[in-house]
Amino acid sequence: MEIEETRPWHADGVIWPAVRVTYPDTFAVPSKQQMLYFDGIIVPTRRRVYVRNPDGTRVTESTSLVIDIEDARFL
C-alpha cells in the first residue's frame, strides 16, 4: 500500500485530517485509490469511494460508496 497525507477536508467548521491510500492490484477493494478522513481519536469516520476512469482520474459525477460513521462509542 502507498499512503500519502493530503490536505485536510473542511466541513461544518470541523477540520478532517486526510490520507490517500493506493492499494496494490493484489488487494480486492472496490477502488484501488481511496481517501480516508480521521477525527480526533484517529479512527476513519468518513470514507468516499469514487469510480475511476481508465487513466486513473476520478469520474466527477459518480460516487460509488459513501460511509459516514456517527455517534461511535468504544466499549
C-alpha positions in Angstrom: 0.0 0.0 0.0 1.0 3.6 -0.6 -0.2 6.1 1.9 0.1 9.8 1.4 -1.1 12.6 3.7 -3.2 15.1 1.8 -4.8 18.4 2.5 -7.4 18.2 5.3 -11.1 18.4 4.4 -13.1 21.3 6.0 -16.8 20.7 6.7 -19.2 22.4 9.1 -16.3 24.1 11.0 -14.5 20.8 11.5 -11.1 20.0 10.1 -10.7 16.4 9.0 -7.1 15.2 8.5 -6.9 13.0 5.4 -4.7 10.4 3.8 -4.9 8.9 0.3 -4.4 5.1 0.2 -3.4 3.3 -3.0 -3.9 -0.4 -2.8 -1.9 -2.9 -4.9 -3.6 -5.0 -7.6 -3.4 -8.0 -5.2 -6.0 -6.3 -2.9 -9.7 -6.9 -3.6 -11.1 -3.5 -2.9 -13.8 -1.5 -4.7 -11.4 1.3 -5.6 -7.6 1.0 -5.8 -7.3 4.6 -4.6 -9.3 5.8 -1.6 -9.4 8.8 0.7 -9.6 8.3 4.4 -10.7 11.1 6.8 -9.9 11.0 10.5 -11.4 12.5 13.6 -9.7 13.4 16.8 -9.4 9.8 18.0 -7.7 8.6 14.8 -10.5 6.4 13.6 -11.6 6.8 10.0 -15.1 8.1 10.3 -15.8 9.4 6.8 -15.0 7.4 3.6 -15.7 8.1 0.0 -15.0 5.7 -2.9 -15.1 7.2 -6.4 -15.3 5.5 -9.7 -12.1 5.9 -11.7 -11.6 6.4 -15.4 -9.1 4.1 -17.2 -6.4 6.8 -16.8 -6.9 6.9 -13.0 -8.7 10.2 -12.9 -12.0 10.4 -10.9 -15.3 10.3 -12.6 -16.7 13.6 -11.2 -20.4 12.7 -11.5 -20.2 9.5 -9.6 -19.6 8.4 -6.0 -19.9 4.6 -5.7 -19.8 4.3 -1.9 -20.2 6.7 1.0 -19.8 5.7 4.6 -20.3 8.2 7.5 -19.9 6.8 11.0 -21.9 8.9 13.5 -22.1 8.5 17.3 -19.4 5.8 17.5 -18.7 4.6 21.0 -15.8 2.5 22.4 -16.9 0.0 25.0 
